[in-house]
Amino acid sequence: MKLHIYEHCPFCVRARMIFGLKNIPYATAVIPEGNSEIPLRMVGRKVVPILEKDDGTFMAESMDIVKFVDALSAPRLTDAGIDPAVKQWCDEATKTLFLLAIPRFTQGEFAELATEEAREAYIARERKAFGDLDALMADTPALLSDMHARLETLEPLLAGRTAVDTTDFILFPLLRSLTIVSGVKFGPATLRYLNKLEKEAGVDLLFNQAR
Ligand SMILES: N[C@@H](CCC(=O)N[C@@H](CS)C(=O)NCC(=O)O)C(=O)O
């Protein structure tokens, strides 16, 4: 099977995670930012991730892909629902988290941004969604202060998490996005969580290109 992705994309991280966690071999293909032709041909809209199945059919929607791949072999990881406390944390932290991560994504070293044209297309897409990206960079101190307060409240929520389940497909991609932000102080439980999932799911954190 082949996953069509953007490397920076948190929804694509969800789909990559299930293959890694279940030890199922898969290929990836990166769609350049700005290219709508490839996804339109596959699923009729401009979106990633897209799973290309072995029978040549295509599937969009990250959690549908996760559930499809999970059902292929035991043990099932996504039978349980999402931990409501972690879900609430994610819902409340998402805005600040992306205000920090998105301008850095646009400057990042990702295969989907390999050409100037692709990077320009991505910057335009995020500018449309988030406004002035330079202004967001300038807001970093205030955004970091807000994020740090939120990360403190995440620590006790992670203490009880041992086995991987549905919740991790929501939480890990968000926290992985935050690892591109230089100066974020993750608490010890969050850092342990990030390192454990990076290894088990085979999805790289972004500390090496934090800015
Ligand atoms: N509901 C979708 C959302 C996926 C999504 O929003 N992906 C973004 C990339 S992070 C996207 O494809 N944006 C459209 C674009 O590239 O123009 C899912 O869970 O898979």
The ligand as a Gaussian input file, in Angstrom:
#p B3LYP/6-31G(d) Opt

LIG

0 1
 N      -10.448000      15.561000       7.392000
 C       -9.212000      15.365000       6.680000
 C       -8.403000      16.639000       6.761000
 C       -7.088000      16.547000       6.021000
 C       -6.484000      17.926000       5.751000
 O       -7.043000      18.976000       6.098000
 N       -5.323000      17.927000       5.119000
 C       -4.715000      19.170000       4.682000
 C       -3.207000      19.086000       4.780000
 S       -2.624000      19.253000       6.422000
 C       -5.049000      19.379000       3.234000
 O       -5.132000      18.415000       2.499000
 N       -5.255000      20.624000       2.813000
 C       -5.648000      20.909000       1.464000
 C       -4.569000      21.439000       0.584000
 O       -3.457000      20.938000       0.540000
 O       -4.873000      22.380000      -0.139000
 C       -8.476000      14.179000       7.281000
 O       -8.631000      13.940000       8.485000
 O       -7.768000      13.479000       6.553000

